[in-house]
Each structure stands twice: as structure tokens, then as C-alpha cells.
Amino acid sequence: MTERRKAETRMEIARAAAGLFVRQGLRATRAEDIAQAAGVAPRTFYRYFAAKEEAVGPLYATGAQRWVEAVRTAPAEVPLPQALEDAVRHTLTPGRGVSVASWEWVRALIRLAEENPSLRRVWAEVCQASERSLAEVLVERAGAGRVPDGRARGEQAPKEEVVSGHLPDGADNVAALARSRFAAAVAGSAVRTALETWAAGDGPAEGPQGPAELALAHLAALWDFPWEGLTAGA
């Protein structure tokens, strides 16, 4: 089986699990039920997931991966905080990263995580993995993400100022590594708390109380972060 087909199978199982969890609850759903709904044998289910709760992990991870990738692929001259904000708009605006209809599934999945400790652990692990990936991306882009004194918010750095950052390595760069992880944790928390706050209510995914606008309000604090400290030797 190709890697692509394996990924498709994982997602098919994840969607089947989410549907059953939402309709009949976590406790009433067995791994065998998920396998049947996904059209696979129980032994196939267990090749991909050790427990039924883990089956929704790929759905939790999809949005996080899309956001990190949007930060990674932002134009090199875009300052880091602007890249984070643009990625939030791309990922959390209904109709762009996720269809409008799919946002009710997002709400349901996050509510499930809030209500069930075992699913909350899966959600937390996905968020932590996303933060680790984001920390690497932030360091890679740190040179391009500098916002020199006097530059207005949203103003792009001239291309001749763009340099490449790299992951800190060695004892001398512990502080830089800590900064990258802290920045990723703050950015990740900005998005996570926005999603969780929105999901706890019944409001639309668009507008000032939607996850995108809530996350953007949280991310505003990162414009004053010392991004230049993320590069090795800074």
C-alpha cells in the first residue's frame, strides 16, 4: 500500500470515528464500530490506531498542519508576525482553509475534546506537536521575520535584508531555542484558545467572535516579540 493510500485510509477512519463520536458518544462507540463504518477490518483499524480515541487525531492535526505550512510558505520578505496573522486568516476564515459547512464539525470535535479527558489528551498532543513544528518554522524564517525599529506594522522588509535563520545548536544557543519554543507556544495558544472559546458557544465561524478574529486579537502581542533572538548566535 502506498503512503498516499495509507494517509487516505487513516483519514477515512478518522472521519468515521468523528461521525460516530458525535452521533452516539465516545463511550457507546467501539473500535469495531469505527472499523465497520470506515469499511475496514478491525485489524486494519489497529494497524493505524492503538485506541478508538486516537482515531480522531488526524482530523485535529489537519488544521494545525495547514496553519504551520502557511507560515512556512509565506513570502520570505513578510515579517514573521505578519506571516502568522496571514496564516490565521488563510486557515481559520470559513471558505478558505475549511469550508463553511465543515466548521460545525470543527466545533463538535473541539467540544468532544473538552468533554472527554481521553480525547482532550489527543487534542493536547496534536497542539504540542504543532508547536514543535512551528518553532522550527519560526527559526527558519527568523531572518526574514525581523521588524526593525521604525518599520510600521505590516510593512515588508526589503528583499536585500532577508537572511536565512537556522535552528539553534549547542549550549551557546539555549536562549535562542527557548525563545523559538516560547514564541511558538504563544502563537499556538493564541489559535487554540480562540478555537476553544468559539467552539464553547453557538456563534458563527465568521465575524468578530469567530476563531479567526479572536486569534488575530491574541497574536497582536507578538509584534513586539524580539524575533531577532531566534537565530543562532543572536
MDAnalysis code that builds the backbone (N, CA, C; Angstrom):
import MDAnalysis as mda
import numpy as np

u = mda.Universe.empty(702, n_residues=234, atom_resindex=np.repeat(np.arange(234), 3), trajectory=True)
u.add_TopologyAttr("name", ["N", "CA", "C"] * 234)
u.add_TopologyAttr("resid", np.arange(1, 235))
u.add_TopologyAttr("resname", ["MET", "THR", "GLU", "ARG", "ARG", "LYS", "ALA", "GLU", "THR", "ARG", "MET", "GLU", "ILE", "ALA", "ARG", "ALA", "ALA", "ALA", "GLY", "LEU", "PHE", "VAL", "ARG", "GLN", "GLY", "LEU", "ARG", "ALA", "THR", "ARG", "ALA", "GLU", "ASP", "ILE", "ALA", "GLN", "ALA", "ALA", "GLY", "VAL", "ALA", "PRO", "ARG", "THR", "PHE", "TYR", "ARG", "TYR", "PHE", "ALA", "ALA", "LYS", "GLU", "GLU", "ALA", "VAL", "GLY", "PRO", "LEU", "TYR", "ALA", "THR", "GLY", "ALA", "GLN", "ARG", "TRP", "VAL", "GLU", "ALA", "VAL", "ARG", "THR", "ALA", "PRO", "ALA", "GLU", "VAL", "PRO", "LEU", "PRO", "GLN", "ALA", "LEU", "GLU", "ASP", "ALA", "VAL", "ARG", "HIS", "THR", "LEU", "THR", "PRO", "GLY", "ARG", "GLY", "VAL", "SER", "VAL", "ALA", "SER", "TRP", "GLU", "TRP", "VAL", "ARG", "ALA", "LEU", "ILE", "ARG", "LEU", "ALA", "GLU", "GLU", "ASN", "PRO", "SER", "LEU", "ARG", "ARG", "VAL", "TRP", "ALA", "GLU", "VAL", "CYS", "GLN", "ALA", "SER", "GLU", "ARG", "SER", "LEU", "ALA", "GLU", "VAL", "LEU", "VAL", "GLU", "ARG", "ALA", "GLY", "ALA", "GLY", "ARG", "VAL", "PRO", "ASP", "GLY", "ARG", "ALA", "ARG", "GLY", "GLU", "GLN", "ALA", "PRO", "LYS", "GLU", "GLU", "VAL", "VAL", "SER", "GLY", "HIS", "LEU", "PRO", "ASP", "GLY", "ALA", "ASP", "ASN", "VAL", "ALA", "ALA", "LEU", "ALA", "ARG", "SER", "ARG", "PHE", "ALA", "ALA", "ALA", "VAL", "ALA", "GLY", "SER", "ALA", "VAL", "ARG", "THR", "ALA", "LEU", "GLU", "THR", "TRP", "ALA", "ALA", "GLY", "ASP", "GLY", "PRO", "ALA", "GLU", "GLY", "PRO", "GLN", "GLY", "PRO", "ALA", "GLU", "LEU", "ALA", "LEU", "ALA", "HIS", "LEU", "ALA", "ALA", "LEU", "TRP", "ASP", "PHE", "PRO", "TRP", "GLU", "GLY", "LEU", "THR", "ALA", "GLY", "ALA"])
u.atoms.positions = np.array([
    [0.839, -1.193, 0.000],
    [0.000, 0.000, 0.000],
    [0.879, 1.249, 0.000],
    [0.583, 2.185, -0.875],
    [1.387, 3.399, -0.971],
    [1.160, 4.298, 0.245],
    [2.117, 5.216, 0.477],
    [1.980, 6.141, 1.600],
    [0.745, 7.021, 1.430],
    [0.462, 7.375, 0.184],
    [-0.721, 8.200, -0.061],
    [-1.987, 7.454, 0.317],
    [-2.053, 6.183, -0.060],
    [-3.239, 5.393, 0.259],
    [-3.354, 5.168, 1.765],
    [-2.213, 4.989, 2.433],
    [-2.236, 4.839, 3.889],
    [-2.799, 6.095, 4.550],
    [-2.368, 7.249, 4.054],
    [-2.860, 8.514, 4.606],
    [-4.361, 8.656, 4.365],
    [-4.819, 8.237, 3.192],
    [-6.248, 8.307, 2.883],
    [-7.048, 7.390, 3.801],
    [-6.504, 6.192, 4.055],
    [-7.183, 5.250, 4.940],
    [-7.269, 5.798, 6.357],
    [-6.174, 6.387, 6.840],
    [-6.172, 6.999, 8.169],
    [-7.259, 8.066, 8.270],
    [-7.382, 8.876, 7.233],
    [-8.376, 9.947, 7.265],
    [-9.799, 9.394, 7.165],
    [-9.991, 8.342, 6.389],
    [-11.312, 7.716, 6.300],
    [-11.740, 7.167, 7.656],
    [-10.798, 6.538, 8.349],
    [-11.096, 6.021, 9.687],
    [-11.384, 7.173, 10.639],
    [-10.601, 8.242, 10.526],
    [-10.786, 9.406, 11.399],
    [-12.170, 10.015, 11.208],
    [-12.597, 10.160, 9.973],
    [-13.923, 10.736, 9.711],
    [-15.033, 9.833, 10.243],
    [-14.860, 8.528, 10.064],
    [-15.857, 7.588, 10.579],
    [-15.938, 7.672, 12.098],
    [-14.785, 7.762, 12.750],
    [-14.753, 7.856, 14.212],
    [-15.430, 9.133, 14.684],
    [-15.117, 10.241, 14.039],
    [-15.710, 11.521, 14.436],
    [-17.226, 11.485, 14.296],
    [-17.707, 10.927, 13.196],
    [-19.144, 10.848, 12.987],
    [-19.841, 10.036, 14.065],
    [-19.242, 8.913, 14.426],
    [-19.838, 8.070, 15.460],
    [-19.762, 8.731, 16.833],
    [-18.631, 9.356, 17.130],
    [-18.495, 10.026, 18.430],
    [-19.540, 11.130, 18.590],
    [-19.770, 11.870, 17.519],
    [-20.732, 12.972, 17.580],
    [-22.161, 12.443, 17.698],
    [-22.470, 11.395, 16.942],
    [-23.848, 10.891, 16.909],
    [-24.221, 10.081, 18.148],
    [-23.313, 9.217, 18.600],
    [-23.703, 8.304, 19.682],
    [-22.830, 8.392, 20.926],
    [-21.817, 9.244, 20.883],
    [-20.975, 9.425, 22.055],
    [-19.754, 8.531, 22.048],
    [-18.738, 8.951, 22.773],
    [-17.486, 8.194, 22.828],
    [-17.672, 6.857, 23.524],
    [-18.346, 6.864, 24.657],
    [-18.485, 5.644, 25.454],
    [-19.209, 4.541, 24.684],
    [-20.208, 4.909, 23.900],
    [-21.021, 3.912, 23.196],
    [-20.378, 3.423, 21.905],
    [-19.266, 4.013, 21.531],
    [-18.616, 3.661, 20.264],
    [-17.428, 2.744, 20.509],
    [-17.401, 1.617, 19.804],
    [-16.278, 0.680, 19.897],
    [-15.372, 0.845, 18.683],
    [-14.153, 0.377, 18.835],
    [-13.223, 0.405, 17.705],
    [-13.789, -0.392, 16.536],
    [-14.476, -1.492, 16.854],
    [-15.075, -2.313, 15.803],
    [-16.164, -1.552, 15.051],
    [-16.890, -0.705, 15.758],
    [-17.917, 0.118, 15.104],
    [-17.279, 1.098, 14.124],
    [-16.163, 1.671, 14.547],
    [-15.456, 2.623, 13.682],
    [-14.937, 1.916, 12.444],
    [-14.359, 0.737, 12.644],
    [-13.833, -0.025, 11.509],
    [-14.938, -0.340, 10.510],
    [-16.088, -0.777, 11.020],
    [-17.211, -1.098, 10.136],
    [-17.677, 0.137, 9.378],
    [-17.783, 1.264, 10.069],
    [-18.230, 2.497, 9.417],
    [-17.244, 2.970, 8.363],
    [-15.960, 2.693, 8.580],
    [-14.928, 3.106, 7.625],
    [-14.729, 2.092, 6.511],
    [-15.367, 0.921, 6.637],
    [-15.238, -0.100, 5.606],
    [-13.925, -0.848, 5.645],
    [-13.355, -0.985, 6.855],
    [-12.096, -1.722, 7.002],
    [-12.270, -2.779, 8.078],
    [-11.360, -3.731, 8.107],
    [-11.393, -4.771, 9.126],
    [-10.876, -4.218, 10.453],
    [-11.321, -4.771, 11.582],
    [-10.805, -4.313, 12.877],
    [-9.286, -4.369, 12.962],
    [-8.690, -5.410, 12.396],
    [-7.223, -5.497, 12.454],
    [-6.575, -4.357, 11.673],
    [-7.243, -3.887, 10.621],
    [-6.727, -2.728, 9.885],
    [-6.810, -1.480, 10.752],
    [-7.905, -1.341, 11.477],
    [-8.034, -0.200, 12.386],
    [-6.861, -0.164, 13.351],
    [-6.543, -1.310, 13.950],
    [-5.490, -1.347, 14.961],
    [-4.090, -1.225, 14.367],
    [-3.970, -1.379, 13.074],
    [-2.672, -1.093, 12.442],
    [-2.408, 0.410, 12.423],
    [-3.464, 1.176, 12.416],
    [-3.328, 2.634, 12.344],
    [-3.456, 3.315, 13.708],
    [-4.286, 2.751, 14.574],
    [-4.550, 3.407, 15.856],
    [-4.561, 2.383, 16.980],
    [-3.947, 2.757, 18.109],
    [-3.885, 1.848, 19.250],
    [-5.183, 1.843, 20.049],
    [-5.951, 2.909, 19.953],
    [-7.201, 3.019, 20.701],
    [-8.194, 3.853, 19.905],
    [-9.469, 3.712, 20.237],
    [-10.508, 4.414, 19.476],
    [-10.357, 5.929, 19.584],
    [-9.920, 6.418, 20.755],
    [-9.783, 7.859, 20.945],
    [-8.765, 8.465, 19.987],
    [-7.719, 7.706, 19.685],
    [-6.661, 8.211, 18.816],
    [-7.123, 8.388, 17.375],
    [-8.238, 7.772, 17.031],
    [-8.675, 7.771, 15.633],
    [-9.017, 9.157, 15.110],
    [-9.389, 10.089, 15.993],
    [-9.726, 11.434, 15.516],
    [-8.498, 12.335, 15.430],
    [-7.343, 11.826, 15.836],
    [-6.119, 12.620, 15.795],
    [-5.834, 13.261, 14.446],
    [-5.964, 12.518, 13.335],
    [-5.689, 13.129, 12.030],
    [-6.585, 14.325, 11.718],
    [-7.829, 14.302, 12.196],
    [-8.711, 15.450, 11.964],
    [-8.274, 16.650, 12.790],
    [-7.889, 16.411, 14.036],
    [-7.364, 17.503, 14.851],
    [-6.108, 18.092, 14.214],
    [-5.278, 17.206, 13.644],
    [-3.980, 17.644, 13.126],
    [-4.068, 18.389, 11.802],
    [-5.114, 18.152, 11.034],
    [-5.194, 18.733, 9.692],
    [-5.101, 20.251, 9.705],
    [-5.901, 20.892, 10.532],
    [-5.881, 22.354, 10.589],
    [-4.565, 22.888, 11.095],
    [-3.998, 22.224, 12.112],
    [-2.718, 22.665, 12.670],
    [-1.618, 22.587, 11.628],
    [-1.604, 21.511, 10.873],
    [-0.588, 21.352, 9.837],
    [-0.757, 22.387, 8.733],
    [-2.004, 22.690, 8.394],
    [-2.267, 23.682, 7.351],
    [-1.768, 25.062, 7.785],
    [-1.976, 25.388, 9.060],
    [-1.534, 26.684, 9.581],
    [-0.010, 26.795, 9.577],
    [0.669, 25.769, 10.068],
    [2.136, 25.786, 10.091],
    [2.689, 25.884, 8.676],
    [2.094, 25.158, 7.755],
    [2.578, 25.191, 6.375],
    [2.356, 26.559, 5.749],
    [1.259, 27.221, 6.102],
    [1.013, 28.567, 5.578],
    [2.063, 29.549, 6.078],
    [2.511, 29.392, 7.319],
    [3.592, 30.236, 7.833],
    [4.882, 29.933, 7.086],
    [5.143, 28.653, 6.866],
    [6.378, 28.242, 6.192],
    [6.475, 28.798, 4.775],
    [5.367, 28.814, 4.068],
    [5.392, 29.173, 2.649],
    [5.084, 30.646, 2.388],
    [4.939, 31.442, 3.435],
    [4.723, 32.881, 3.238],
    [5.936, 33.487, 2.542],
    [5.754, 34.525, 1.730],
    [6.889, 35.163, 1.053],
    [7.995, 35.523, 2.038],
    [9.230, 35.327, 1.635],
    [10.375, 35.494, 2.531],
    [10.479, 36.889, 3.119],
    [10.021, 37.903, 2.377],
    [10.166, 39.279, 2.857],
    [9.071, 39.693, 3.849],
    [8.080, 38.827, 4.072],
    [6.997, 39.155, 5.001],
    [7.477, 38.964, 6.437],
    [7.320, 39.967, 7.305],
    [7.740, 39.830, 8.703],
    [7.029, 38.661, 9.381],
    [7.701, 38.048, 10.338],
    [7.138, 36.872, 10.994],
    [5.751, 37.095, 11.596],
    [5.538, 38.149, 12.370],
    [4.187, 38.316, 12.930],
    [3.120, 38.478, 11.859],
    [3.470, 39.111, 10.735],
    [2.517, 39.239, 9.631],
    [2.255, 37.881, 8.997],
    [3.301, 37.052, 8.888],
    [3.133, 35.709, 8.334],
    [2.202, 34.880, 9.210],
    [2.331, 35.025, 10.531],
    [1.445, 34.311, 11.447],
    [0.000, 34.767, 11.275],
    [-0.201, 36.066, 11.173],
    [-1.560, 36.591, 11.017],
    [-2.163, 36.178, 9.678],
    [-1.368, 36.256, 8.612],
    [-1.867, 35.848, 7.298],
    [-2.241, 34.368, 7.302],
    [-1.434, 33.558, 8.001],
    [-1.712, 32.124, 8.077],
    [-3.009, 31.862, 8.833],
    [-3.264, 32.644, 9.874],
    [-4.520, 32.514, 10.616],
    [-5.704, 32.834, 9.711],
    [-5.596, 33.912, 8.956],
    [-6.693, 34.275, 8.041],
    [-6.927, 33.166, 7.021],
    [-5.847, 32.600, 6.500],
    [-5.958, 31.544, 5.499],
    [-6.594, 30.290, 6.087],
    [-6.226, 29.969, 7.326],
    [-6.646, 28.706, 7.926],
    [-7.995, 28.787, 8.623],
    [-8.282, 29.902, 9.280],
    [-9.465, 29.988, 10.130],
    [-10.625, 30.773, 9.534],
    [-10.449, 31.336, 8.350],
    [-11.560, 32.041, 7.711],
    [-12.425, 31.048, 6.950],
    [-13.696, 30.898, 7.299],
    [-14.569, 29.952, 6.602],
    [-14.567, 30.190, 5.095],
    [-14.474, 29.097, 4.361],
    [-14.465, 29.188, 2.911],
    [-13.079, 29.269, 2.312],
    [-12.049, 29.454, 3.159],
    [-10.680, 29.499, 2.656],
    [-9.959, 28.208, 3.033],
    [-9.526, 28.099, 4.282],
    [-8.866, 26.866, 4.697],
    [-9.842, 25.716, 4.859],
    [-11.002, 26.010, 5.431],
    [-12.024, 24.997, 5.700],
    [-13.359, 25.530, 5.207],
    [-14.168, 24.669, 4.609],
    [-15.466, 25.102, 4.103],
    [-16.361, 25.547, 5.254],
    [-17.333, 26.381, 4.928],
    [-18.255, 26.886, 5.944],
    [-18.965, 25.732, 6.649],
    [-19.419, 24.744, 5.883],
    [-20.140, 23.611, 6.470],
    [-19.254, 22.804, 7.412],
    [-17.977, 22.705, 7.098],
    [-17.064, 21.897, 7.908],
    [-16.798, 22.502, 9.276],
    [-17.066, 23.797, 9.442],
    [-16.792, 24.434, 10.723],
    [-17.656, 23.884, 11.845],
    [-18.848, 23.389, 11.539],
    [-19.665, 22.775, 12.591],
    [-19.047, 21.464, 13.050],
    [-18.355, 20.773, 12.143],
    [-17.612, 19.578, 12.542],
    [-16.439, 19.963, 13.426],
    [-15.783, 21.052, 13.090],
    [-14.676, 21.535, 13.920],
    [-15.179, 21.824, 15.328],
    [-16.310, 22.512, 15.418],
    [-16.888, 22.827, 16.724],
    [-17.188, 21.546, 17.510],
    [-17.809, 20.587, 16.838],
    [-18.180, 19.337, 17.502],
    [-16.952, 18.585, 18.002],
    [-15.892, 18.548, 17.200],
    [-14.677, 17.828, 17.593],
    [-13.994, 18.491, 18.781],
    [-13.974, 19.809, 18.794],
    [-13.343, 20.509, 19.916],
    [-14.182, 20.346, 21.176],
    [-15.487, 20.369, 21.040],
    [-16.350, 20.138, 22.202],
    [-16.146, 18.732, 22.755],
    [-15.977, 17.769, 21.875],
    [-15.711, 16.407, 22.326],
    [-14.445, 16.354, 23.165],
    [-13.430, 17.078, 22.722],
    [-12.167, 17.103, 23.460],
    [-12.339, 17.753, 24.825],
    [-13.187, 18.773, 24.901],
    [-13.428, 19.443, 26.177],
    [-14.178, 18.538, 27.146],
    [-15.018, 17.668, 26.609],
    [-15.892, 16.851, 27.453],
    [-15.283, 15.514, 27.848],
    [-14.275, 15.054, 27.115],
    [-13.711, 13.727, 27.355],
    [-12.211, 13.811, 27.603],
    [-11.745, 13.414, 28.795],
    [-10.314, 13.500, 29.105],
    [-9.425, 12.762, 28.109],
    [-9.874, 11.607, 27.621],
    [-9.050, 10.841, 26.690],
    [-8.910, 11.562, 25.355],
    [-9.979, 12.199, 24.884],
    [-9.896, 12.977, 23.650],
    [-9.158, 14.286, 23.881],
    [-9.284, 14.840, 25.092],
    [-8.550, 16.061, 25.420],
    [-7.050, 15.814, 25.338],
    [-6.626, 14.617, 25.726],
    [-5.209, 14.269, 25.643],
    [-4.747, 14.208, 24.182],
    [-5.583, 13.635, 23.315],
    [-5.240, 13.581, 21.888],
    [-5.139, 14.993, 21.320],
    [-6.090, 15.849, 21.650],
    [-6.091, 17.244, 21.202],
    [-4.837, 17.963, 21.691],
    [-4.483, 17.746, 22.959],
    [-3.300, 18.397, 23.525],
    [-2.025, 17.928, 22.835],
    [-1.945, 16.641, 22.539],
    [-0.755, 16.113, 21.863],
    [-0.611, 16.702, 20.467],
    [-1.729, 16.857, 19.773],
    [-1.693, 17.471, 18.444],
    [-1.230, 18.917, 18.543],
    [-1.734, 19.643, 19.521],
    [-1.341, 21.047, 19.698],
    [0.142, 21.165, 20.025],
    [0.653, 20.268, 20.864],
    [2.067, 20.299, 21.218],
    [2.945, 19.971, 20.017],
    [2.535, 18.984, 19.230],
    [3.295, 18.641, 18.029],
    [3.309, 19.808, 17.051],
    [2.176, 20.503, 16.946],
    [2.102, 21.670, 16.070],
    [3.044, 22.764, 16.541],
    [3.129, 22.971, 17.852],
    [4.033, 23.987, 18.390],
    [5.489, 23.656, 18.077],
    [5.850, 22.385, 18.177],
    [7.233, 21.995, 17.859],
    [7.547, 22.276, 16.396],
    [6.619, 21.927, 15.520],
    [6.830, 22.193, 14.093],
    [6.898, 23.688, 13.823],
    [6.024, 24.444, 14.483],
    [6.009, 25.891, 14.283],
    [7.302, 26.520, 14.781],
    [7.849, 26.026, 15.889],
    [9.105, 26.569, 16.411],
    [10.215, 26.446, 15.374],
    [10.279, 25.322, 14.690],
    [11.285, 25.133, 13.647],
    [11.068, 26.115, 12.501],
    [9.809, 26.286, 12.111],
    [9.499, 27.208, 11.017],
    [9.850, 28.642, 11.405],
    [9.558, 29.027, 12.634],
    [9.857, 30.390, 13.078],
    [11.348, 30.674, 13.015],
    [12.159, 29.702, 13.416],
    [13.608, 29.901, 13.366],
    [14.089, 29.974, 11.924],
    [13.536, 29.105, 11.064],
    [13.920, 29.127, 9.652],
    [13.634, 30.486, 9.023],
    [12.542, 31.117, 9.479],
    [12.132, 32.390, 8.902],
    [12.592, 33.598, 9.713],
    [13.331, 33.364, 10.794],
    [13.634, 34.450, 11.726],
    [14.329, 35.624, 11.057],
    [15.252, 35.362, 10.150],
    [15.919, 36.460, 9.467],
    [14.935, 37.295, 8.673],
    [14.024, 36.622, 7.961],
    [13.026, 37.338, 7.168],
    [11.956, 37.971, 8.030],
    [11.820, 37.499, 9.274],
    [10.749, 37.995, 10.120],
    [11.130, 39.164, 10.991],
    [12.330, 39.705, 10.877],
    [12.712, 40.829, 11.719],
    [11.881, 42.063, 11.379],
    [11.523, 42.790, 12.400],
    [10.794, 44.043, 12.213],
    [11.653, 45.135, 12.810],
    [12.563, 45.751, 12.030],
    [13.482, 46.746, 12.562],
    [12.757, 47.937, 13.162],
    [13.428, 48.635, 14.061],
    [12.858, 49.832, 14.680],
    [12.422, 50.815, 13.600],
    [11.228, 51.369, 13.775],
    [10.760, 52.373, 12.835],
    [9.940, 51.809, 11.700],
    [9.907, 50.477, 11.567],
    [9.110, 49.903, 10.480],
    [7.671, 49.740, 10.945],
    [6.768, 50.178, 10.144],
    [5.360, 50.111, 10.512],
    [4.866, 48.678, 10.476],
    [3.856, 48.416, 11.293],
    [3.241, 47.096, 11.284],
    [2.695, 46.793, 9.903],
    [3.014, 45.586, 9.418],
    [2.551, 45.176, 8.106],
    [3.483, 45.572, 6.984],
    [4.492, 46.421, 7.277],
    [5.426, 46.839, 6.237],
    [6.434, 45.730, 5.996],
    [6.649, 45.367, 4.760],
    [7.540, 44.273, 4.431],
    [8.989, 44.728, 4.441],
    [9.866, 43.789, 4.815],
    [11.290, 44.082, 4.788],
    [11.777, 44.071, 3.348],
    [12.686, 44.973, 2.995],
    [13.270, 44.935, 1.657],
    [13.935, 43.583, 1.425],
    [13.872, 43.079, 0.205],
    [14.398, 41.748, -0.067],
    [15.881, 41.635, 0.238],
    [16.630, 42.754, 0.108],
    [18.057, 42.662, 0.378],
    [18.361, 42.466, 1.854],
    [17.337, 42.700, 2.744],
    [17.543, 42.499, 4.169],
    [17.223, 41.074, 4.590],
    [16.604, 40.291, 3.721],
    [16.167, 38.967, 4.099],
    [17.349, 38.025, 4.192],
    [17.478, 37.362, 5.330],
    [18.532, 36.377, 5.526],
    [17.898, 35.114, 6.055],
    [18.653, 34.035, 6.046],
    [18.113, 32.756, 6.472],
    [18.446, 32.495, 7.927],
    [17.422, 32.129, 8.704],
    [17.672, 31.694, 10.059],
    [17.917, 30.199, 10.062],
    [18.456, 29.656, 11.158],
    [18.610, 28.224, 11.267],
    [18.442, 27.821, 12.712],
    [18.113, 26.547, 12.917],
    [17.828, 26.068, 14.250],
    [19.029, 26.228, 15.157],
    [18.860, 26.791, 16.356],
    [19.960, 26.923, 17.284],
    [20.539, 25.559, 17.615],
    [21.851, 25.489, 17.785],
    [22.504, 24.224, 18.056],
    [23.609, 24.454, 19.070],
    [23.627, 23.662, 20.144],
    [24.696, 23.783, 21.121],
    [24.296, 24.610, 22.322],
    [25.106, 24.499, 23.379],
    [24.792, 25.148, 24.646],
    [24.715, 26.659, 24.523],
    [25.511, 27.245, 23.624],
    [25.527, 28.700, 23.494],
    [24.217, 29.248, 22.955],
    [23.396, 28.386, 22.395],
    [22.165, 28.865, 21.765],
    [20.899, 28.389, 22.476],
    [21.063, 27.987, 23.739],
    [19.898, 27.546, 24.502],
    [18.854, 28.656, 24.590],
    [19.317, 29.889, 24.795],
    [18.378, 31.010, 24.912],
    [17.584, 31.202, 23.626],
    [18.264, 31.078, 22.472],
    [17.568, 31.239, 21.195],
    [16.543, 30.133, 20.993],
    [16.915, 28.905, 21.374],
    [15.986, 27.786, 21.249],
    [14.778, 27.995, 22.154],
    [15.039, 28.484, 23.372],
    [13.936, 28.742, 24.305],
    [12.996, 29.805, 23.751],
    [13.563, 30.845, 23.128],
    [12.719, 31.900, 22.552],
    [11.834, 31.354, 21.435],
    [12.417, 30.499, 20.598],
    [11.639, 29.955, 19.485],
    [10.481, 29.113, 19.998],
    [10.743, 28.320, 21.038],
    [9.680, 27.488, 21.594],
    [8.627, 28.335, 22.308],
    [9.085, 29.376, 22.979],
    [8.140, 30.266, 23.663],
    [7.248, 30.974, 22.648],
    [7.850, 31.496, 21.580],
    [7.070, 32.188, 20.552],
    [6.057, 31.248, 19.914],
    [6.484, 30.006, 19.642],
    [5.572, 29.032, 19.047],
    [4.447, 28.682, 20.013],
    [4.781, 28.587, 21.304],
    [3.759, 28.277, 22.304],
    [2.738, 29.404, 22.417],
    [3.218, 30.650, 22.372],
    [2.307, 31.794, 22.443],
    [1.403, 31.825, 21.211],
    [2.007, 31.663, 20.031],
    [1.218, 31.683, 18.798],
    [0.231, 30.524, 18.768],
    [0.708, 29.332, 19.166],
    [-0.173, 28.174, 19.188],
    [-1.323, 28.348, 20.167],
    [-1.020, 28.915, 21.338],
    [-2.069, 29.154, 22.331],
    [-3.076, 30.185, 21.842],
    [-2.597, 31.168, 21.086],
    [-3.500, 32.181, 20.539],
    [-4.555, 31.539, 19.653],
    [-4.134, 30.587, 18.844],
    [-5.061, 29.904, 17.943],
    [-5.918, 28.902, 18.714],
    [-5.270, 28.118, 19.586],
    [-6.013, 27.090, 20.326],
    [-7.112, 27.697, 21.193],
    [-6.772, 28.729, 21.959],
    [-7.787, 29.327, 22.835],
    [-8.893, 30.009, 22.036],
    [-8.543, 30.554, 20.878],
    [-9.573, 31.145, 20.018],
    [-10.552, 30.075, 19.548],
    [-10.024, 28.939, 19.116],
    [-10.879, 27.847, 18.660],
    [-11.739, 27.306, 19.794],
    [-11.124, 27.100, 20.957],
    [-11.868, 26.535, 22.083],
    [-12.944, 27.495, 22.588],
    [-12.623, 28.783, 22.623],
    [-13.605, 29.774, 23.069],
    [-14.782, 29.840, 22.108],
    [-14.474, 29.863, 20.809],
    [-15.546, 29.897, 19.810],
    [-16.387, 28.632, 19.881],
    [-15.739, 27.474, 19.994],
    [-16.457, 26.199, 19.985],
    [-17.369, 26.040, 21.193],
    [-17.045, 26.712, 22.293],
    [-17.865, 26.596, 23.501],
    [-19.221, 27.279, 23.344],
    [-19.332, 28.188, 22.387],
    [-20.592, 28.883, 22.154],
    [-21.296, 28.370, 20.918],
    [-22.266, 29.132, 20.464],
    [-23.050, 28.738, 19.292],
    [-22.985, 29.770, 18.173],
    [-22.056, 30.710, 18.280],
    [-21.954, 31.759, 17.286],
    [-21.376, 31.271, 15.972],
    [-21.518, 32.067, 14.920],
    [-20.995, 31.694, 13.604],
    [-19.473, 31.697, 13.590],
    [-18.913, 31.006, 12.604],
    [-17.454, 30.945, 12.481],
    [-16.892, 32.201, 11.838],
    [-17.766, 33.065, 11.354],
    [-17.336, 34.314, 10.737],
    [-17.616, 35.485, 11.673],
    [-16.970, 36.616, 11.398],
    [-17.257, 37.819, 12.166],
    [-16.340, 38.014, 13.353],
    [-16.593, 39.047, 14.151],
    [-15.693, 39.423, 15.243],
    [-15.575, 38.386, 16.343],
    [-16.559, 37.504, 16.480],
    [-16.500, 36.465, 17.501],
    [-16.105, 35.110, 16.921],
    [-15.695, 35.107, 15.650],
    [-15.242, 33.877, 15.024],
    [-13.806, 33.565, 15.411],
    [-13.348, 32.344, 15.179],
    [-11.999, 31.956, 15.592],
    [-10.891, 32.771, 14.950],
    [-11.057, 33.186, 13.701],
    [-10.002, 33.954, 13.032],
    [-9.781, 35.292, 13.726],
    [-10.854, 36.036, 13.966],
    [-10.714, 37.352, 14.594],
    [-10.249, 37.241, 16.039],
    [-10.701, 36.224, 16.748],
    [-10.242, 36.021, 18.123],
    [-8.749, 35.725, 18.154],
    [-8.299, 34.862, 17.246],
    [-6.875, 34.516, 17.202],
    [-6.026, 35.715, 16.804],
    [-6.501, 36.505, 15.856],
    [-5.750, 37.688, 15.423],
    [-5.589, 38.682, 16.563],
    [-6.613, 38.834, 17.380],
    [-6.513, 39.735, 18.532],
    [-5.442, 39.254, 19.499],
    [-5.352, 37.932, 19.682],
    [-4.332, 37.375, 20.572],
    [-2.929, 37.543, 19.985],
    [-2.810, 37.359, 18.685],
    [-1.497, 37.409, 18.034],
    [-0.907, 38.814, 17.985],
    [-1.724, 39.823, 18.199],
    [-1.233, 41.200, 18.107],
    [-0.055, 41.449, 19.040],
    [-0.017, 40.736, 20.163],
    [1.064, 40.939, 21.132],
    [2.422, 40.531, 20.580],
    [2.446, 39.673, 19.580],
    [3.718, 39.168, 19.071],
    [4.448, 40.159, 18.172],
    [3.831, 41.290, 17.858],
    [4.556, 42.282, 17.053],
    [5.736, 42.866, 17.823],
    [5.690, 42.808, 19.141],
    [6.774, 43.353, 19.959],
    [7.754, 42.281, 20.421],
    [7.584, 41.063, 19.935],
    [8.479, 39.974, 20.343],
    [9.867, 40.170, 19.724],
    [10.964, 39.855, 20.447],
    [12.326, 40.011, 19.902],
    [12.679, 38.891, 18.923],
    [12.108, 38.963, 17.720],
    [12.303, 37.888, 16.742],
    [13.766, 37.681, 16.379],
    [14.567, 38.744, 16.424],
    [15.972, 38.591, 16.045],
    [16.699, 37.630, 16.975],
    [16.146, 37.376, 18.160],
    [16.781, 36.469, 19.102],
    [16.581, 35.006, 18.785],
    [15.834, 34.683, 17.717],
    [15.584, 33.289, 17.372],
    [16.699, 32.675, 16.546],
    [17.544, 33.493, 15.931],
    [18.601, 32.950, 15.088],
    [19.807, 32.579, 15.926],
    [20.501, 31.522, 15.517],
    [21.680, 31.057, 16.239],
    [22.723, 32.150, 16.289],
    [23.274, 32.355, 17.457],
    [24.336, 33.338, 17.602],
    [23.851, 34.741, 17.804],
    [22.499, 34.933, 17.848],
    [21.959, 36.288, 18.005],
    [22.166, 36.777, 19.431],
])
